[in-house]
Amino acid sequence: MATNSMTLFFQGKLFADPSKAYRQLAVGGGVTAVVLVVLSLIGAPVWLAAIVGGLIGGAIQPYLFKDLKYR
């Protein structure tokens, strides 16, 4: 099932509006990158900034993907 879903995702056939899904994915990645850079700039160790950035980025994905429709 996971392989089939990944195949459909990369073919652009998993979501009814693939551009919205890609945009939401990019927003999540951007937020994660901003959190990582900000924490690194304020002096947090890189490993801690990566963990916190990943947690925040992963936590907002359900919110970003809540309105996506599947085919």
CYANA upper distance limits for C-alpha pairs under 8 A (distance plus 0.5 A):
  1 MET  CA      5 SER  CA      6.66
  2 ALA  CA      6 MET  CA      6.66
  3 THR  CA      7 THR  CA      6.63
  4 ASN  CA      8 LEU  CA      6.72
  5 SER  CA      9 PHE  CA      6.55
  5 SER  CA     14 LEU  CA      7.42
  6 MET  CA     10 PHE  CA      6.73
  7 THR  CA     11 GLN  CA      6.67
  8 LEU  CA     12 GLY  CA      6.62
  8 LEU  CA     13 LYS  CA      5.51
  8 LEU  CA     14 LEU  CA      5.45
  9 PHE  CA     13 LYS  CA      6.45
  9 PHE  CA     14 LEU  CA      5.40
  9 PHE  CA     15 PHE  CA      7.89
 12 GLY  CA     18 PRO  CA      6.41
 13 LYS  CA     18 PRO  CA      7.96
 13 LYS  CA     71 ARG  CA      7.64
 14 LEU  CA     18 PRO  CA      8.07
 14 LEU  CA     70 TYR  CA      6.39
 14 LEU  CA     71 ARG  CA      6.35
 15 PHE  CA     21 ALA  CA      7.61
 15 PHE  CA     68 LEU  CA      7.54
 15 PHE  CA     69 LYS  CA      6.35
 15 PHE  CA     70 TYR  CA      4.83
 15 PHE  CA     71 ARG  CA      6.02
 16 ALA  CA     68 LEU  CA      8.19
 16 ALA  CA     69 LYS  CA      6.05
 16 ALA  CA     70 TYR  CA      5.84
 16 ALA  CA     71 ARG  CA      5.76
 17 ASP  CA     21 ALA  CA      7.20
 17 ASP  CA     68 LEU  CA      8.14
 17 ASP  CA     69 LYS  CA      7.81
 18 PRO  CA     22 TYR  CA      6.68
 19 SER  CA     23 ARG  CA      6.54
 20 LYS  CA     24 GLN  CA      6.61
 20 LYS  CA     68 LEU  CA      8.20
 21 ALA  CA     25 LEU  CA      6.63
 21 ALA  CA     65 PHE  CA      7.86
 21 ALA  CA     68 LEU  CA      7.38
 22 TYR  CA     26 ALA  CA      6.63
 23 ARG  CA     27 VAL  CA      6.73
 24 GLN  CA     28 GLY  CA      6.81
 24 GLN  CA     64 LEU  CA      6.43
 24 GLN  CA     65 PHE  CA      7.45
 25 LEU  CA     29 GLY  CA      6.76
 25 LEU  CA     61 GLN  CA      8.23
 25 LEU  CA     64 LEU  CA      8.43
 26 ALA  CA     30 GLY  CA      6.48
 27 VAL  CA     31 VAL  CA      6.67
 28 GLY  CA     32 THR  CA      6.73
 28 GLY  CA     57 GLY  CA      6.22
 28 GLY  CA     58 GLY  CA      8.33
 28 GLY  CA     60 ILE  CA      7.38
 28 GLY  CA     61 GLN  CA      6.88
 28 GLY  CA     64 LEU  CA      8.09
 29 GLY  CA     33 ALA  CA      6.65
 29 GLY  CA     57 GLY  CA      7.29
 30 GLY  CA     34 VAL  CA      6.62
 31 VAL  CA     35 VAL  CA      6.66
 31 VAL  CA     57 GLY  CA      6.88
 32 THR  CA     36 LEU  CA      6.66
 32 THR  CA     53 GLY  CA      5.53
 32 THR  CA     54 GLY  CA      6.80
 32 THR  CA     56 ILE  CA      7.22
 32 THR  CA     57 GLY  CA      5.27
 33 ALA  CA     37 VAL  CA      6.65
 33 ALA  CA     53 GLY  CA      7.60
 34 VAL  CA     38 VAL  CA      6.51
 35 VAL  CA     39 LEU  CA      6.55
 35 VAL  CA     49 ALA  CA      8.07
 35 VAL  CA     52 VAL  CA      8.32
 35 VAL  CA     53 GLY  CA      5.83
 36 LEU  CA     40 SER  CA      6.67
 36 LEU  CA     49 ALA  CA      5.71
 36 LEU  CA     50 ALA  CA      6.42
 36 LEU  CA     52 VAL  CA      8.04
 36 LEU  CA     53 GLY  CA      5.62
 37 VAL  CA     41 LEU  CA      6.59
 37 VAL  CA     49 ALA  CA      8.34
 38 VAL  CA     42 ILE  CA      6.83
 39 LEU  CA     43 GLY  CA      7.07
 39 LEU  CA     44 ALA  CA      6.04
 39 LEU  CA     49 ALA  CA      5.99
 40 SER  CA     44 ALA  CA      5.69
 40 SER  CA     45 PRO  CA      7.10
 40 SER  CA     46 VAL  CA      6.66
 40 SER  CA     49 ALA  CA      6.66
 44 ALA  CA     48 LEU  CA      7.00
 44 ALA  CA     49 ALA  CA      6.66
 45 PRO  CA     49 ALA  CA      6.73
 46 VAL  CA     50 ALA  CA      6.55
 47 TRP  CA     51 ILE  CA      6.81
 48 LEU  CA     52 VAL  CA      6.65
 49 ALA  CA     53 GLY  CA      6.34
 50 ALA  CA     54 GLY  CA      6.46
 51 ILE  CA     55 LEU  CA      6.65
 52 VAL  CA     56 ILE  CA      6.64
 53 GLY  CA     57 GLY  CA      6.44
 54 GLY  CA     58 GLY  CA      6.38
 55 LEU  CA     59 ALA  CA      6.45
 56 ILE  CA     60 ILE  CA      6.87
 57 GLY  CA     61 GLN  CA      7.13
 58 GLY  CA     62 PRO  CA      8.41
 59 ALA  CA     63 TYR  CA      8.39
 60 ILE  CA     64 LEU  CA      6.73
 61 GLN  CA     65 PHE  CA      6.48
 62 PRO  CA     66 LYS  CA      6.30
